[in-house]
Amino acid sequence: MSFENMDYKCYRDATARQRKHQEDWLKVGYAPLGFYLKDFCLHEVDGTWHLYHIAGTPGVSCCLPGNEVFFGHATTRDFVSWETHEPCFFIDGRGWDHGHVFAPYVVTHGGRHWMFYTGVATDNTQRIGVATSTDLFHWERAGDRPVIRPEEYGWAFCPVSGGAACRDAHVIAHDGGFQLYYTAVKKDGNGCVARASSSDLLHWRDEGIAYGFKAWNQCESGNVQRRGDDWLLFFGGHHAWSYVVSDNPLRWPDVTPHKLRDDITGMEVIRRAGDRWLVAYFGLRYYRLLVGVLDWAAAEPTIVQISEPAGLREFAI
């Protein structure tokens, strides 16, 4: 006599429901069923975009133990339909990142995929670690210590307990090596975007402050993009999604940033068509992934949401 394992059936039914769930994503923004979406990255491989993101319970603070303890993972080829996969990376209950995981960022190098992430203790003390994968679905930590440890850097305010900002990694290839940007706090209590350099993505050298502005106590979700001969550093926080300009990706001047939008915190570039950039972002009200256009030719550039598939055609999607 055979019988069905009802516990396993419950699991199979739940994962199938998550995977197949669809909404009008361009209009409402993507988030997995029952969760919100915050800091994210998009990584394209062979025409498929892999989305990795903070996933949390609506109405529950990101600082509370038990929330934001894994990364959501979804894929799309057109930003109209999404397939939601099982969570792909979890906290280590016995490690330095035992409280939460924030803000993944993925690059490919040397036949592997590298995920930089913010690991958080239960008291909100943050550091940046790295994990690797060969298939984009299964990830393993590259070591038992964070790779960015600002408590060792003389310019940083970064206690080893009691809460400390060190988050939101963004990595670019530059001049034969790699540059990692992250948000932190200076000794004077003002926020900044800091920088580290590496030749192998595993061992990082502190390069100090890439951008610091006296008026703010925290930056969020730094993102570096090249536009012509300029390098743009984007960031958000309590002060709108903004950017500063430099001719050098290693340092930005201490100037007042240009504001793009008041109601978003994170943005990534999907594709470009001249002065028009197709971007993904998440809002401060809805915590879902939205798609829009940033038009640099406009008199006052901003990000305008795309809500119909026709809006994607100029970007060959």
TANORLIN-V218617 format. One line per field, one symbol per residue. ss: DSSP state (A for helix, B for strand, O for the rest). psi: psi as a letter, one per 40 degrees, with the letter a starting at -180 (. if undefined). burial: # if it has 16 or more other ideal C-beta (glycine too) atoms within 10 Angstrom, else .. A space follows every 10 residues. Layout:
ss = ???
psi = ???
burial = ???
//
This chain:
ss = OOOOOAAAAA AAAAAAAAAA OOOOAAAAOB OOOOOBBBBB BBBBBOOBBB BBBBBBOOOO OOOOOOOOOB BBBBBBOOOO OOBBBBBBBB OOOOOOOOOB BBBBBBBBBO OBBBBBBBBB OOOOBBBBBB BBBOOOOOOB BOOOOOOBOA AAOOOBOOOO OOOBOBBBBB BBBBOOBBBB BBBBBBOOOO BBBBBBBBOO OOOOBBBBBB BBOOOOOOOB BBBBBBBOOB BBBBBBOOOO BBBBBBOOOO OOOOOOOBBB BOOBBBBBBB BBBOOBBBBB BBBOOOOOBB BBBBBOOOOO OOBBBOOOAA AAAAAOO
psi = hiihhddddd ddddddddde hiagdddeih iiheiihbhi ihhhhfehhh hhihhihheh ieehheifei hihiiieeed iihhiiiehi iheeadfedi higihhihhf eihhhhihhh idefhiihai iiieeedhih ieieiiehge eehdeihgie iehhhgigih hihhfeaihh iiiahideei iihiiiiiee edhhhheahd hhheeiehii fihhihhbei hhhiiabefi hiiiiiehee hiigihihhd ideidiiihd iigbehhhii iiieddfihi hahhheeidg hahhiheidd eedeef.
burial = .......... .......#.. ....##..## ##..###### ###.....## ######.... .#....#### ######..#. .#.##.###. #....##.## #######... ..######## #...###### ###..#..#. ##...##### ..#.####.. ...####### ##.....### ######...# ########.. #..#.##### ###..#.### #####..... #######.## ####.#..#. ##....#..# #..####### .....##### ####..#### #####..... #.#..##... ##..#.#
//
